[in-house]
Amino acid sequence: AEFEFAARGGLDRKRYPWGDALTPHGRWMMNIWQGKFPKNNIKRDGYLHAAPVKSYPPNGYGLYDMTGNVWEWTADWYHADYYKHLSGRLAINPQGPANSFDPEEPSMVKRVQRGGSFLCNSKSCRSFWVGTRGKAAPNTSSYHLGFRCVKDPAVKTAKN
């Protein structure tokens, strides 16, 4: 929930951190696959593999690369129907499930990945949309997988 909130950059219910258009005014805002996957990436966004940090504009919170480029690990366990259990009531800052469950591989423990990667494309993989999530075993490694360090903002009180 924190990753999604941060990725939205202050926007509500938008597909991307900058709005709903994949390429506003014809400008690429993230690094994903363009062209026929997996044979020919025509690199309209400028990159074949991972782009350097800050290659694209930040979102409304000043955060870079919240979609595309590399998948990012989150602390949440993956549970296929976790959000289904939250429906019908307002979920404010859900802490994620207590355990992992993927019906496709019920014996494998998995964590949530967010943001998509440079291997995602707009025709068959929309995991770079802000509201989507991926999944993988915690011991998974790949050259299109990363992480970011986060810190809670300082909270100002009457004493500050």
Helices and strands as residue ranges (DSSP letters): H 2-8, G 24-26, E 71-77, H 82-86, E 111-114, E 134-136, E 145-146
